[in-house]
Amino acid sequence: MDCPVEPPSGDPYGEFANALRISLDGGQILLDFCVYSESENTARVVSRVRVSKDFIPIIHQKIGASFSLTPDSELSTLFVMPAVLGSN
């Protein structure tokens, strides 16, 4: 999809994360991007994203496809989840 995307309100380079936690919250999925410290055996959530279960296969497909892009491919494409039918 070709539309303007606003940058994050905080650091324009985003937050560093070296771990990901995926958890179920009712009918939705929480994606927690974390900073994990092996020496302290702790993790801190730096960003949390809530998505529908139907969006997970699309995320998986788009991330997988991005690894097969050629150097000339557009790496900042905005992928929008298709409409989910039913009450949402």
GIBEL-V170076 format. One record per residue. N is the residue number from 1. PSI is psi in degrees with one decimal (* if undefined). NEAR is the number of other ideal C-beta (glycine too) atoms within 12 Angstrom. Layout:
n = <N,N>
psi = <PSI,PSI>
near = <NEAR,NEAR>
This chain:
n = <1,2,3,4,5,6,7,8,9,10,11,12,13,14,15,16,17,18,19,20,21,22,23,24,25,26,27,28,29,30,31,32,33,34,35,36,37,38,39,40,41,42,43,44,45,46,47,48,49,50,51,52,53,54,55,56,57,58,59,60,61,62,63,64,65,66,67,68,69,70,71,72,73,74,75,76,77,78,79,80,81,82,83,84,85,86,87,88>
psi = <141.0,97.8,156.7,140.8,123.6,139.6,162.7,152.8,-22.9,-130.3,122.5,-16.6,-1.6,-178.1,146.8,136.3,141.5,10.8,156.0,132.1,132.2,124.2,155.5,134.6,90.2,-124.3,11.4,166.8,135.7,127.5,107.9,116.1,126.1,160.2,117.1,134.1,113.3,-40.0,-32.4,-7.6,48.3,158.0,144.1,128.4,125.1,-19.1,135.7,134.0,131.8,125.7,161.8,155.8,-33.7,-18.7,-22.4,-47.5,-32.8,-43.2,-47.0,-46.8,-46.1,-39.3,-43.8,-43.1,-29.7,-24.6,-14.5,10.0,148.5,162.9,-24.9,-3.4,155.3,120.5,-3.8,34.6,139.2,119.8,125.0,132.7,136.0,157.2,139.7,124.4,152.5,-168.7,120.0,*>
near = <13,10,10,8,12,8,11,12,7,10,11,9,8,13,19,14,20,15,21,22,23,21,17,15,17,10,16,20,25,23,28,24,22,23,20,20,12,10,6,9,8,12,18,19,20,23,22,21,23,19,25,26,21,19,24,21,16,20,23,18,16,21,17,12,16,17,12,11,15,10,7,6,12,13,15,14,15,14,21,15,19,14,10,16,8,8,6,14>
